[in-house]
């Protein structure tokens, strides 16, 4: 697919042009020139990254249709993901001051480009967090997270030996697209990247098809959880929680969740079938690995990583990351490799950005461990099936929802989320376009 002139100019302005077969959208250029690429006659509120450790609710022009397949949404719901904290901390490269954040959102169609046929003004929809073209080799297999045409970033290509799809609100490393933690959002290739929500699925449930539900499902099925397995899950956040449900749905006999503090109390309350290990309270001389071997002969069959590589547990990794000698710690991955049975399976779904040291490759090879990078979940492959599971009651997204908050308070929510305050798990962010809370949704908290 050839680039439009607007997209080509935008890419050239960003210095992202190369010879790859991409169709990079206007993307980040709009972040720097919103008066040109937005509608200056109407303003909106949005959450912007303002430097390492700082976000701010700003006022900026509403986006407008630029490409023929664009859709403009009135955002009715968004959320904060644990991976957003990597942006707050500045650990994901190529963020620019003023970039609008947020990769999970739903809304009402406000405007459509002339080539969009399958959604119309007034439709309720959820957006996938990745941006797929629908036409390339990967998109034709619904492997939307690996789209060849929506991210022309040359640094990612050099680091990874290939590109991933563009993503909303996740730095210029993934295309520089403005995110959905805002009152309006522009969805490129809107005829591909939006799923209609039926009347019996409220926004508070449908929103999470954008990422967390699809990512959790992918983690479980891609790693191959099957009947009779014992599954260990590192991380009791929303992804880890949904992996508990999905592991049992796929036949797991036991599920053990490793984390600390009140997050494990949340697991015990909401997911009573799951067992827990508080790594911070293990007796001296007892490791997570030895505890799991004690609980399960030979160790679990499957280990699922739902934490990410940013958080060092030991001093060596802490200083190496601080000094830039590595981007991610291998500690959790090593725990998983060493914990599982011989020929066990380890799935990695937490965000890892670059390189790590002290990786136990010997255990991986000698014991036949299957290490599976789950990738950014291919949302398009799963979201219709998962929508049906929400409708049937097989899964209940509200279980992980702890707070309903206002768009105006998003900066404060980020800081509370980072500090793990107020028992905050998954939040639903309402805007001026949102409907009243559905049954079972938390009441509004104003900060």
Secondary structure, 3 states (H helix, E strand, C coil): CCCCHHHHHHHHHHCCCCCCCCCCCCCHHHHHCHHHHEEEEEEEEEEEECCCCCEEEEEEEEECCCCCCCEEEEEEEECCCCCHHHHHCCCCCCCCCCCECCCCEEEEEEEECCCCCCCCCCCEEEECCEECCCCCCCHHHCCHHHCCCCCCCHHHHHHHCCCCCEEECCCHHHCCECCCCECEEEECCCCCCEEECCCCCCHHHHHHHHCHHHHHHHHHHHHCCCCCCEEEEECCCHHHHHHHHHHHHCCCCEEEEEECCHHHHHHHHHCCCCEEEEHHHCCCCCCHHHHHHHHCCCCCCEEEECCCCCCCCCHHHHHHHHCCCCCCCCHHHHHHHHHCCCCCEEEECCCCCCCCCCCCHHHHHHCCCEEEECCCCCHHHHHHHHHHHHHHCCCCHHHHEEEEEEHHHHHHHHHHHHHCCCCCCEEEEECCCCCCCCCCCCCECCC
